[in-house]
Amino acid sequence: MKNLILTLTLLSSCLLFSNCENKKETLAINQQPEPTMVATTDTKIQVALLLDTSSSMDGLIEQAKSRLWNIVNTLTTLKYEGKSPEIQIALYEYGNSGLSLQSNYIRQITPLTTDLDLISEQLFALRTNGGSEYCGAVIKEASDKLTWDDNQKSMKLVYIAGNEPFNQGGVNYKEAIADASKKDIFINTIFCGNAAEGIATFWKDGADVGKGKYFNIDYNAKVRYIVTPYDDQISQCNVRLNTTYIGYGSKGIEKKRSQEVQDANAQSISGANYAERSVSKSKEVYKNDSWDLVDKAKKDDKAIEKLKPEELPAELKNKSKEEIKTIVTQKAKERETIQKEMAELAKKRQEFIDNESKNTASQDDLGNAMASSIHSFAKAKGYKVVN
């Protein structure tokens, strides 16, 4: 009997040892090094901005230019289960007589994209003209044509701004909004004028049907900024940050130049706005892997090996792959250091703004309308605000 017990014990130990070794092999296979890109959830925050560009809307366009980076920074404070969702923004114009009647005077300027410099570039290129504003038609267009995420945890928001009756045109706004609601898209309406007129002309009804928020704004008011002691330091960091970008491929030179142009556009509005953009550039949401080799290498650790000689920028043409890797790694470290410095300054900047805001009357503009509702929707969806 003792021999039998000893035999069974030895057999059991062998099987256990074998099972542990198999588990180690399985773990070794499954626990391969993860890509260096910072992990995000598979959730997305998708925002479509539909702007009336008829002849009376110059003030609205100016507010959109002025508030873009504030809106982006509001979105970047949102986390889902401790991780950053991907942020995509789309841009439409409607009501512009320079567009065709066949299109209902609507143009998709950008699809849903993570390319924030593109959004800025297109906003600064907008011009107003004439106008027949068909809200139902542009909502239907955005709902049908944009690639909306089907993840129930993702947040999908439409903001439509204008000043003509909401029920104009051949597309019934209630039907268009009902179709959007089936995709879990929330429709928010921003009337450019007084609240009572917006209610009388169905803008509030559009928001009610779309389970969104209704706002009215003074669209001709110049955006007020709170200047902080940290703006100049953040802006100086941004200049250093730009030196860490290495353009590659057919887009490299053009997009690096565009980055600088959008910096200048932001600065043309105000120093505070430039600081706001700089803060956005210090965050994970500002991704440029389509043209920047540093971001590309973070996303794909084989990126440098895959590069063709003709895709290299002039400064890397005569470098070996190993030399390029060393340069890219160094630039990545420099960028990380600068971004950490900017994050600390940005936190102090926001604290200063929050304290000053307590003594300042809130402004009814496009950015503030969007920011307040974004936080409201985020809370309902289970997102947390992490400044």
N, C-alpha and C positions, 0 to 999 in steps of 0.2 A: 504493500500500500504506500509506504514511504517513497519507494522508487517511482510509483505512478504519479504521486503528488509532485515530486521533484521534476519529473519529465514534463508534466502539464505546466508547471511554473516556468520552466525554461522555454517551452514553446510559446507561452503567453508573452514572455519578455521579448522573444524574437519578433513576434508579430507586432508588438507595441513599438519596438525599435524601428521595424520596417515601415510602420504606419507614420511614425514621426519623420523618418527620412523622406517619405513621399510627400508629406505636408510641407517639409522644408523646400523640396523641389517645386511644389505648386506655388508656394509663396514667392520663391525666387523668380518664377515665371510671371506671376501676377503683379509683383511689386517692382516692376521696371521703373527706372527714373522717370519722373513726370516731366513734361515740358517746362521750361523755365518761365513761361508766361504765367502771370499771377492768376490763380484759379478764380473763376466766377461761377455763379449758378447758371443753370440753363434758362433762367428767367430773363425777360427783357422789359425795359420800359420804352414804349414806342409812343412818340408824340408827333402828330401831324398838325402843322400850323397853316391855316387857310386865311390868307390876308386879302382883303379888298384893296385893289390897286386902282380904283377909279380916281378921277381927278381931284376929289376932295380929301384923299387919304394920305397926303404927304406926312402929316403928323404921326399917323399910325406906323408908317414905314420907319420913321425916325426912332420911334419908341422900340420897334422890333430890333433895329440895329443896336440901340443903346442897352437893351435888356437881354440880348442873346446869351452873354456869358454869365449873367446873373441867373438866368433860367437853367443853364447847364450846371452851374455850381449847386443850385437847389437840387437838381436830379442826382448829383453825385453824393449827396448826403444820405441817400436811401440805400439800405442794405436789406437783403432777404436771407434769413438764416445766417447772418453774419458775413455774407459775401456780396460782392458788387454785381448787380445785374448789368447786362449790356444795354447801353443807351443808344437809341436810334431816333433821328429826327427827320421828318419829311417837310417839304415846303411847297405850298401851292399859292398861286395868285388867281384871283377871279374878279370879274367886273371891269376888266380893262378893254377899252375899245380897240386897242392894238391887236387883240386876239380875235379869232374867227367866231362868227355867229354859230357855225357848225359845231364848234367846241363848247358852246354856251359861254363863251368868253372866259374859258378856264385854261390854265396851263400848270402842269406838274413841273415845278422847277427842279426839285430833287426827289428821288424816291426815299424811302426810309434808309438812312445811312448813318454810319459812325464817323464819317468824314466831316468834322466840325468846321474845318477851314472852308470846305466847300459851301456849307450853309452860310457862313459869314460872307464869303465872296458873292454869293447869289443875292443875299439881302442887300448888300451895298450896290448891286447892279440894278435893283428894281426901280422902275419909273412909273409914275401914275399917268392915267390917260382916260378921259371920257367915262363911260360906264353904264352897263346894265348888269346888276348884281343878282345872281341866281344862287341863293344859299343851298336850296335843295339839291341842285345839280352838282355843286362842288362837293357837298358831303357825300353824295352817291359816288362821285368819281374817286374820291379818296378811299371810301369804304371798299369799292370794287377793285381798284387798280393797285393799291398798295399791298405789300406782302405782310399781312398781319400774322403774328405768332399765334399758334393754337394752344399754347400752354396756358392753362387756367390760372396759373400763378403770375403770369406776365400782366403788366399794366398797359392798357391801350387807350390813349386819350386823343381826342380831336379838339382843337381850339379854333373856332371860326370868329373872325373879327370883321365888323363892317358897320354901316350906318343907314342902309336902306331897308325897307320892309322885308322881313325874313321869308315871306311867302311868294316872292316874285319868281317868275320863270315857269317852265312847263313841267318841272319835276316837283312832285308834292314832297315838301320837306318832312312830313310825318312818315311817309312811306320810306323815304331815304334813310331816316334815322332809325326806323323799325328794323330795316335790313342791317344797319350797322350794329344795332343792339344784339342781333343774333350772333355776332362775332365777339360779343363782350367788349365793344368799343363804346366809351363814354363820350358824349357830345357836350362840349362846353361852349357857351356863347358869350361873346364880348361885344356889347353894343357901344358904339362910339357916339356918345351923346348922353342925355339925361335918362335916369332910370325909368321914369314914367313913359317916355316915348318908346324905349326899348320894350317895355311890357306891351304897350298898345300895338306895336308892330311885330309881335309874335317872337321876339328874341328870347324872352323868358320861357315861352311855351316850348320853343325848340330845345332848350336845356332841360325842361321838365320831362319832355318825351324821351330825351336821350339820357336820362338819369345822371345829368351832369350839373354844372353850376352856371348860374347866370350872373354876369357882371356888367356894369356900365363904367366907362372910363372917359376921362377928359383927354381925348386923343391928340389935341393940339398943345397940351402942356409939355414943356421941356422936362425931361427926366432929371430929378434932383439926386445928386450923389452925396454921400457922406465921405469926405476926405479924411484919411487916417494917417497916423505917423508911420505906418508900415508900407504905404503904397510905393514910395520910391525904392525901398529896399527890395520889395517883391519885383518891381520892374527891372532893377539891376540884375537880379537873379535870372530873369527871363532872357536877358541879353546873353548871359553865360549859358543858359539852357540851349539856346539856338545853336551854339557851337558844337553841341553833342550830336546833331543830326547829320547823317551821311546819306545823301540822296543816291539812289541806284535806279537802273532801268530807264525806260523811256520817260517815266514821270518824274524822275529824281530832281532834275534841275528846275523844272517848272513848278513842282509842288513845294520845293524848298523856298523858291522865290515867293510863292503864294503865301507861305507861312509868314514871311516878313511883311508882305503887303497887308495881311489881315492884322498883324501887330500894329501897323501904321494906321489902318482903318479904325481900330479900337482907340488908339491914341488920339485920333482926330476928333473924337467925341469928347473925351476927357481923360485926364491922367488916372482918375479912379476907375474908369471903364477899362483902361489898359491894364491896370492892376488886376481887375476882375478876370480878364482874359488870361493873364499870366497865371493866375491861380488855377484856372481850368486846365492849362497846359501842364501843370505840375501833377495832375491826377491821372489815374488809370484810364479814365474815359477818353483821354486824348491819345488815340492810337493812329499810327501812320505806317503800318507794316507794308502798305502797298508801294511806298516809295523810300522809306527810311530803313537802312540796313540794320540799325540797332534794334528797332522794334521787330523787324523781320526775323532777326536771329533769336529774339526772345520767344517768338511764336513757333519757330522751326529751327531746331538745333543743327539741322543739315543745310540751312539756307546758304551759307557761304560756299560750301562744296558745290551747290547746285548753280551758283552764279556763272553766267557766261561772260567771257572777257569783254564783250561789247556792252554789258550791263554795268560795268564798273565805272565809278566816277573817275575823273582825270587823276585825282590825287592817289588813287589806288591801282592805276593801270599797270604799273611795273612791280607790284607787290606780289609775294607768294601768298598762297592760301593761309599759311600759318601766320604770316605778318599781318594779313587782313584780320584774322581772328583776334590777334593781340590788340590791334587798333580798336576793333569793335568792342572788345571786352573792356578796354580802358574807357571808351566813350560811355559805355553802359554804366560803369562805376561812377564816372563823373556825373552823369545824369541823375543817378540815384541819390548821390550826395546833395546835389542842388535841389532836387525835388523834396528831399527831407527838410532842407533848410526853408524852402518855400512853404511847406506844410505847417511848420511851426509859426512862421510869420503870418500865414493865412488864418490860423486859429486866433492869434492875437488881434488880427485885423477884424475878424468877425465879431469877436467879443467887444471890441471898441464900437463897431457899428450897432450891435445890439443895445449897448448902453446908451449911445447917442439917440437911437430910435425911440427910446422911451420918452424923450423930451421933444420929439418931432412928430408933427401930424403925418399920418400915413398918406401916401400919394396914390391916387386911383389911376394907375397906368397899366399897360399890357403886362409888364414883368411881374408886378405885385399881384395882379389878378391871377396869373398862372401859378405863381409860387404858392399862394395860399391854398389853391385847389389841389395842386400836386400833393402837398402834404396830407390833405384830407383824404384823397383817394388812396394814397400809400398806406395810411393807417388802416383803412378798411380792408386792404388786400393783405395785411400782415407784414408790411415792410416797417422797418424801424429807421428813425432819423438818427444818424451818427455824424456829428459835426467834427 
